[in-house]
Amino acid sequence: MMIDRLNRPSYFVIVSFLFMLLLFSATLSPVLGSNSVNIFPPGSKPYGLTFAEHQKNFWKWVLEIPANESPVNDRTGEKCANGQSNTNSSVFYLSMNNGGISERTCKVPVGKGLLIPVMQVEWSDKEAPGASVEELHKSAKKDQDSVNSLYLKMGDKEYKYKDLIKYRTQTDVFEVVFPDNGIFGVIEGGISKVVADGFYIITEPLIKGNYSIHFKSSLICPDPGCAEPNFAQDIKYNIVAE
């Protein structure tokens, strides 16, 4: 290609500008992109606890926050950190919703893992007054036996039903202290017996950067003994680890 000598200075200015633009874009790409993160295998003990122990801690966090401050009812992510500073945990809890589609933006401390409730249920004697522990377990099990879809994507890593079905975890009975005007229609607070069931993922610690987490699931449970007859959630988190 022939370059006119009179236009040579402007040519080099343009070339230099394009080079700097490419360099700048390359520098930004790890920040603007979406990082991936590994997950712990089923049956392992992430951060020294079993999946069932993490599940109990997750539900204590969910159930002990008043409904008007609950991350479950939060569609934007504004309340994602509520109650998390007191958990003294290596794990930051992402939240399910009450059904439907949610997109949340949330800041997470670097070095924390994520607990992701791909599909979940708890059942308590506050929600089912007079129910025995055996009856609570039976209802929760029927509920999660009826799950018909599970999906998770984190960055470029995708997990489907056949991958996630291995992560089902049930707890034994444990206690939580519901606040007054608690979540799931609990008006009068107090100590309650709870059992939980579901499909939970726990990640390795996050490094600084951005993460896109998308999970969705559904169930249809026509049996009158189910905790929830029909439920579907579709949730995307835009995570900033800093």
Residue pairs with C-beta under 8 A, 6 or more apart in sequence:
3 11
30 209
31 209
31 210
32 210
33 210
34 155
34 156
34 210
34 211
34 212
35 155
35 206
35 207
35 209
35 210
35 211
36 154
36 155
36 156
36 157
36 211
37 114
37 154
37 155
37 203
37 204
37 206
37 211
38 203
38 204
39 154
39 159
39 201
39 202
39 203
39 204
40 46
40 202
40 203
40 204
42 51
42 166
42 167
43 51
44 51
46 54
46 91
46 113
46 202
47 54
47 89
47 90
47 91
47 113
47 202
49 57
51 167
51 169
51 200
51 202
52 169
52 170
52 171
52 172
54 91
54 115
54 200
54 202
55 169
55 171
55 196
55 198
55 200
56 171
56 174
56 196
57 87
57 89
57 91
58 93
58 115
58 117
58 200
59 122
59 171
59 174
59 176
59 194
59 196
60 174
60 176
61 83
61 84
61 87
61 93
62 70
62 71
62 72
62 93
62 95
62 122
62 183
63 122
63 124
63 176
63 178
63 182
63 183
63 184
63 192
63 194
64 83
64 176
64 177
64 178
64 179
64 182
65 71
65 82
65 83
65 179
65 182
65 183
66 179
66 180
66 181
66 182
66 183
67 73
67 181
67 182
67 183
68 181
69 79
69 82
69 83
70 79
70 82
70 95
70 183
71 79
71 80
71 82
71 83
71 93
71 95
72 95
72 96
72 97
72 98
72 183
73 79
73 97
73 98
73 183
74 80
74 95
74 102
74 104
75 97
75 102
75 103
75 104
76 103
76 104
76 105
77 103
77 104
77 105
77 106
77 237
77 238
80 94
80 95
80 104
80 106
80 107
81 106
81 107
84 92
84 93
87 93
89 112
90 111
90 112
90 113
90 205
91 112
91 113
91 114
91 115
91 202
92 108
92 109
92 112
92 113
92 114
92 115
93 114
93 115
93 117
94 106
94 114
94 115
94 116
94 117
94 213
94 235
94 237
95 117
96 117
96 120
96 233
96 235
97 233
97 235
99 231
99 232
99 233
100 232
100 233
100 234
101 234
101 235
102 233
102 234
102 235
102 236
103 235
103 236
103 237
103 238
104 235
104 236
104 237
104 238
105 237
105 238
105 240
106 237
106 238
106 239
106 240
107 239
107 240
107 241
107 242
108 114
108 206
108 239
108 240
108 241
108 242
109 241
109 242
110 205
110 206
110 207
110 208
110 241
110 242
111 205
111 206
112 205
112 206
112 241
113 202
113 203
113 204
113 205
113 206
114 201
114 202
114 203
114 206
114 213
114 239
115 200
115 201
115 202
116 152
116 200
116 201
116 202
116 203
116 213
116 215
117 198
117 199
117 200
117 215
118 150
118 151
118 152
118 164
118 167
118 198
118 199
118 200
118 201
118 215
118 217
119 144
119 147
119 150
119 198
119 199
119 217
119 219
119 233
120 196
120 197
120 198
120 199
120 200
121 140
121 143
121 144
121 196
121 197
121 198
121 227
121 228
122 140
122 194
122 195
122 196
122 197
123 131
123 136
123 139
123 140
123 143
123 194
123 195
123 196
123 227
124 136
124 176
124 178
124 186
124 192
124 193
124 194
124 195
125 131
125 136
125 192
125 193
125 194
126 178
126 182
126 186
126 190
126 192
127 184
127 185
127 186
127 227
128 135
128 136
128 139
131 139
133 173
133 193
133 195
136 173
136 193
136 194
136 195
137 170
137 173
137 195
138 225
139 225
139 226
139 227
140 170
140 195
140 196
140 197
140 227
141 170
141 197
142 221
142 223
142 225
142 226
142 227
143 197
143 219
143 221
143 226
143 227
143 228
144 168
144 197
144 198
144 199
144 219
145 221
146 219
146 220
146 221
146 223
146 226
147 199
147 217
147 218
147 219
148 218
148 219
148 220
149 161
149 216
149 217
149 218
150 160
150 161
150 164
150 165
150 199
150 217
151 159
151 160
151 161
151 164
151 214
151 215
151 216
151 217
152 158
152 159
152 164
152 201
152 213
152 214
152 215
153 159
153 212
153 213
153 214
153 215
154 203
154 211
154 212
154 213
154 214
155 211
155 212
159 201
164 199
164 201
165 199
167 199
167 200
167 201
168 197
168 198
168 199
169 197
169 198
169 199
169 200
170 195
170 196
170 197
171 195
171 196
171 197
172 195
173 193
173 194
173 195
174 193
174 194
174 195
175 191
175 192
175 193
175 194
176 191
176 192
176 194
177 189
177 190
177 191
177 192
178 186
178 189
178 190
178 191
178 192
179 189
180 187
180 188
180 189
181 187
181 189
182 189
186 192
199 217
206 239
206 241
207 241
208 241
208 242
209 241
210 238
210 239
210 240
210 241
211 237
211 238
211 239
211 240
211 241
212 236
212 237
212 238
212 239
213 236
213 237
213 239
214 235
214 236
214 237
215 233
215 235
216 232
216 233
216 234
216 235
217 232
217 233
218 231
218 232
218 233
219 228
219 230
219 231
219 232
220 229
220 230
221 227
221 228
221 229
221 230
222 229
